[in-house]
Amino acid sequence: MEKIFYGHKGRQSHKWHHYLEVYDLHLKRFRNTPVRILEIGVQTGGSLQLWRKYFGPTAVVFGVDIDPACQTFDDQDAKVRIGSQADASFLRSVVAEMGGLDIVVDDGSHVASDQQISFETLFPQLSNGGVYVCEDLQASYWDIFHNGGYKRPGTFIELAKQLVDDIHEWYHDTPPEVVNNAASLIHAICFYEGMAVIEKRSRPRSYYCGMPPVVSAT
């Protein structure tokens, strides 16, 4: 991903450097497959071109943005649809047009309520094995324009923290607050500076495996 990003000659894209390594870690298994990726937040359109280069010609690449000017980036690299990430009906219509969903990258408004609506709408539609990425979570700590704040309820940081408890629902008496049956649906939650990655994968209840005793050869 670093090679593609720093060698890119097309439209401009803005990413924190360490995001590139995270993308490779979680998304490289989708390369050269008909993966369906939706990016929230188009801005200058450069990242859509990067996803096309990264995932290859068979990928289904869509971007959504609230700014009508982004419609100009609807081309052979990606389809762009104009609407709000806080509009659940709009998001569902985009997923229907895509024919399903494997990856979400939320790089949109960074407003806490928008991020929550997007997650609540799109995570249930992710395929088994899909990945949900929410970027720039430093905004979760900012009150101005983002409805954030340190440990403020409703931010994506706090939502992701709650998911940690939710995936352990088999071991406590409190029902999951964010995702129903989280322990059966979420394989991993990974935190990085400014980013959370949630991997969806059906799994049975964990069980403890004891190692057989070691028998020395004498």
N, C-alpha and C positions, 0 to 999 in steps of 0.2 A: 504494500500500500504506500509506503514511503516513496518508492521508486516512481509509482504512478503519480502521486501527489506532486512531488517536486519536479517531475518532468512534464507536468501538464502545461499545455500551450493554449488551452481554450479559455472559456469564461472563468472569471475569478471565483475562488472558493476560499472560505476562511475556516480553518480548523486548528485547534490546539495540537501541538506536535505529538503529545503522548496519546492522543486519540487514535492515531494511525496504527500504533502497535496494538491497541485494544481491538480495533476493527479486525486486524489480521488474526488475533487470538480467537475471536468468537465467530467470525464470518468467512474465513478462508475455505471452510468446507463447502460453501455454497458456490464457489467459483466454477464457471463453465457448466452451470446447470440452469434449468429454466426457473430460477428462483424469482419470487415475487416480492419486491421491496417497495415500501412506501416511505418517503421522506416528508416530514412535516416541516415546512419552512424552505422556500425555494430561493429567496433573495436574488442573487445574481445568476443563479442557474448552474454555477460551476460544479457543485457537488453532484448534481445529476449526471453530468458528463463523466465525473470520476467513477460513479457507481457503474455506469455503462462499461467503462474501460476495465474496471476491477472484476465485474461479474461475467462479462462476455456478452455475445450477441443474442443468446437465447433468454436472457433475463428479462423479466417484466418490470420496468422501472417507472414509478409514478411519483410525482411531487404534488403537494397541495400548499396553497398559500392564500392569504386573505387579500393580498395586493393584486388587483386586476392586471397591473403591468407585467406580472410574472407569466401571463398567458403567452407572451412572446417566446418563452423558452420551451413551448410545446413543439417538439420536433422528433427526429429519428432517435435521439438519445433517450428521451423520456417523454411521458405524457404528463401534462400539468393541468390540474383542475383548481378552480378558484372557489374558495369557501373557507369557513372558519373551522379551526380544529376543535372548537367548543360546540360545534354543531354535529351531534351524534348521527342524525339522519344523513347529513352530507358525507360523513366519513364512511358510513355503511354503504352508501351508493358507490363510492370510489372503490371500496373493496370488492363489491359485486362486479364492477367493470373490470377489475384486475383478475377476476376469477379465483380469488383467494389471497392469502397473505402469509408470507414466511418471515419477513423482517420489517420492523418499524424503527425508524430513526426520528425521534422527536427533537428537532432543532428549530421549533417554532417560536411562539411568543415568549416562552419561559415564564408565563404567568401561572401561578399555582393552580387555579381553578381550571384553566385550559388544559394543562398537563394531566390533571386528574380525569377530566371528561374523556380526553383522548385515550388514556390508558384503560379506563373502564369500558370504553366502546370497542377498542381494537384488540386488547389482549385476549378476550374470549374468541375472537375470530382468527387468531394466529394458528397456524397449522401445528401439529405435533412435531416438535423439534425446532419450532420457530424461536426468534430472538427479538426482544423488545429493548431498544436502547433509548435512554433519555439523557440528552446532553446538557451541558452548561448548568449543572445543578448548584453552582455558586449562587445563582439567582434565587434559590430557595431561602437564602439567608438575607435577601434584600427586601426591605419593606416597600420602598418607592418603586412604583410601576409593576411590581411582581407579586405583591401580596405575600411576601416571605417574611422571614424572621427566624432567629435561632430557636429551634425546637417548636416552631409555630405549627399547630395542627393544620393539616390541609396541604402542606407543601409536598412536593414529590419526594424529597428526602425523607420526610416523616412517613409517607406512604410506603416507601421502600423499606424503611426500618420495621414497620409493622408487618411487612411480608415475611421478615425473618421469623417473627413469632408465628405467623400463619402457617409456614411450611413445617412447623413443629407442632401442629395442632393435635397430632396423635399423642402428645406427651403432656398436655395440659387441658383444663376444662373449659377454656374460653373459645367460643367459635371464631373462625377466621373473620377479620374485619374488612379485608380488601378483596381477596379472591376466594370464592367458594371452592372447597376441596383443594386448597392450595397445596397441601402436602402430596396430593396425587397428581398435580399438574405442573408444579414448578420444580425444575431440576436444579437450578442454581440462581443465586442472586450475587452479582459481583459489583463491588464498589471501587471506583477509581476517583481520582481528583476531578470533580465536576461531572461525573458520569456514573450512571447505574446501568447494568446490563442484566436482564432477566431472561433466563432460558426456560422455555416451556417444553416439557417432555413428560408424557404419562409415565408414572412409575408406581409399582406396588408398594405396600407398606414395608418399610425397612425391617430387616431382621438381623439378629446378632449371630455372627458365625464364630465359633470357637476354633482355634487352631488345634490340630491333633498333637499329642505329645511327641516330643523329639526323642527318637530311640537312637542312642549312640551305637556305632558299630564297634564291637569289642571282640 
